Amino acid sequence: MVEPMPRTLRDCVVIITGASRGIGREIAVRAAADGARVGLLAKTDTPNPKITGTLVETAEAVQAAGGQALPVVCDIRDADAAAAAVADIADAFGGIDVVINNAGALDLRPTAKLPPKNFRRLLEINTEGPFAVVQAALPHLRQSDNAHIVNVSPPLNMDPSWVGAHVGHTVGKYAESLLTLGWSAEFASIPIAVNSVWPATTVASTGMMLAMGEDTVRAQARDPRIMADAVVALITRPAAECTGHFYSDEDVLREEGVDDFSPYRLAAHEEDLTPNFYLPATPLPAVRA
């Protein structure tokens, strides 16, 4: 009888983009607590006066949690820089088992108010960057015993009201989700599992807090730890048995037997939580011309 694969990240190598703060930081610390060696990618390691968290601080938190960290300053919009960063991590840790494409750009302006350079930025960070990181990591993922790719991207909800609410942002994030769909088929025979995970409610992520203000976000949000717990649960599943899905964080954790999400709540009450963009039956934001 074949023994079941241990559900642990011990000695696994995990790359996380956008790792200096927010969801990326929490995934890194949670993976480290499970024994992972973590490659941390972020565009800058200098403090932002508007919000806390740096690449160095994440590395320190990873080490404090019991993992190993390799922080690499990298703008994933530069494919050559992304490839070099991935190579450095693979050389330092002896391979790559997991890629978490967490880095993302948020800009909800409608077409008339979204400058072309900002639309290009949405495409570069939300689509081209994940493609470059995975392309560079692919030879190493092929050698892993349990390879996973996770995109922090939404389900492909083709309701025109959703797509029309903020076309530029939606195009970039849906393109990332199409990578999930395509890669899960392309890499199935290896196997490399490819899935998307998306918060079921607003999460106090860096992008949201910069856009709306920390107090406003926290009043309607959950802690990013819910995404970290969901992602780690997902990437410890057997790759051949779990691929091509668009999960919410709640979906993953419910499959793990979790039915009480109140420990993650930052909002004062459950009814204060705001459902996240793109999910079915979610109230739609107004489109502003």
Summary of the structure (lengths in Angstrom):
residues: 289
radius of gyration: 17.9
end to end distance: 62.5
largest distance: 62.5
contacts: 1001
relative contact order: 0.14
helix: 45%
strand: 15%
